[in-house]
């Protein structure tokens, strides 16, 4: 089955990736491809989610800032009721992450 990819502008992709939290979040979502991931599980995978206090703060930031921004750009699908996130394959995001990680 062919994987459908989304298209975002370079400007939008750079805006999304300039935040370290969103970049780390997208890296984790890319690893699981398009499988839905529960928000609490995802928080445990992020570098800033080490303590219960940090996890609570991160969950608030993700819910109110980062996930809506990624969803508005159509890079993820965020089900607020179930607290699940699915990555929507976006080749430009993937290429930029690879470039940042290998070349900068």
C-alpha positions as CSV (number, residue, x, y, z in Angstrom):
1,X,0.0,0.0,0.0
2,X,1.4,3.4,-1.0
3,X,1.9,5.9,1.8
4,X,0.3,9.3,1.3
5,X,2.4,12.3,2.1
6,X,1.3,15.8,3.1
7,X,2.9,18.9,1.7
8,X,3.9,21.9,3.8
9,X,5.8,25.0,2.8
10,X,9.5,25.2,3.7
11,X,8.7,28.2,5.8
12,X,6.0,26.3,7.8
13,X,8.3,23.3,8.2
14,X,11.1,25.4,9.5
15,X,8.8,27.2,11.9
16,X,7.5,23.9,13.3
17,X,11.0,22.5,13.7
18,X,12.7,25.5,15.3
19,X,11.2,24.5,18.6
20,X,13.2,21.6,20.2
21,X,10.1,20.1,21.8
22,X,8.2,19.9,18.5
23,X,11.2,18.5,16.7
24,X,11.6,15.8,19.3
25,X,7.9,15.1,19.2
26,X,7.9,14.7,15.4
27,X,11.0,12.5,15.6
28,X,9.2,10.1,17.9
29,X,6.0,10.2,15.8
30,X,8.0,9.5,12.6
31,X,9.5,6.4,14.3
32,X,6.0,4.9,14.8
33,X,4.9,6.1,11.3
34,X,1.2,6.6,11.2
35,X,0.2,4.5,14.2
36,X,-1.8,6.5,16.9
37,X,0.2,7.1,20.0
38,X,-1.3,8.1,23.4
39,X,-0.2,11.4,24.7
40,X,1.1,10.0,28.0
41,X,3.2,7.4,26.2
42,X,4.6,10.1,23.9
43,X,5.5,12.3,26.8
44,X,7.5,9.5,28.4
45,X,9.6,9.3,25.2
46,X,10.5,13.0,25.1
47,X,13.7,14.2,26.8
48,X,11.9,16.7,29.0
49,X,9.4,14.2,30.5
50,X,11.6,12.7,33.2
51,X,9.8,13.6,36.4
52,X,6.1,13.6,37.2
53,X,6.2,17.4,37.6
54,X,8.0,17.8,34.2
55,X,5.5,15.4,32.6
56,X,2.6,17.4,33.8
57,X,4.1,20.7,32.6
58,X,5.0,19.1,29.2
59,X,1.5,17.7,28.8
60,X,0.0,21.1,29.3
61,X,2.4,22.7,26.8
62,X,1.8,19.9,24.3
63,X,-2.0,20.1,24.6
64,X,-2.3,23.9,24.5
65,X,0.7,24.9,22.2
66,X,2.6,22.3,20.3
67,X,-0.1,19.8,19.2
68,X,-2.5,22.4,18.0
69,X,0.2,24.1,16.0
70,X,1.2,20.7,14.4
71,X,-2.4,19.8,13.7
72,X,-3.1,23.2,12.1
73,X,-0.2,22.6,9.8
74,X,-1.8,19.2,9.0
75,X,1.4,17.4,10.1
76,X,-0.4,15.4,12.8
77,X,-3.9,14.3,13.6
78,X,-4.7,15.0,17.3
79,X,-7.7,13.4,18.9
80,X,-8.2,15.5,22.0
81,X,-10.9,13.2,23.4
82,X,-8.8,10.0,23.2
83,X,-5.5,12.0,23.7
84,X,-4.0,10.2,20.7
85,X,-1.7,11.6,18.1
86,X,-1.0,10.2,14.6
87,X,1.8,11.5,12.3
88,X,0.8,12.4,8.8
89,X,3.8,11.6,6.6
90,X,5.3,14.9,5.5
91,X,8.4,14.4,3.4
92,X,9.7,18.0,3.8
93,X,9.6,17.6,7.6
94,X,11.4,14.3,7.4
95,X,14.1,15.7,5.1
96,X,14.7,18.7,7.3
97,X,15.0,16.7,10.4
98,X,17.5,14.4,8.7
99,X,19.4,17.5,7.5
100,X,19.4,19.1,10.9
101,X,20.6,15.9,12.6
102,X,23.3,15.0,10.1
103,X,24.6,18.3,8.8
104,X,24.3,20.9,11.6
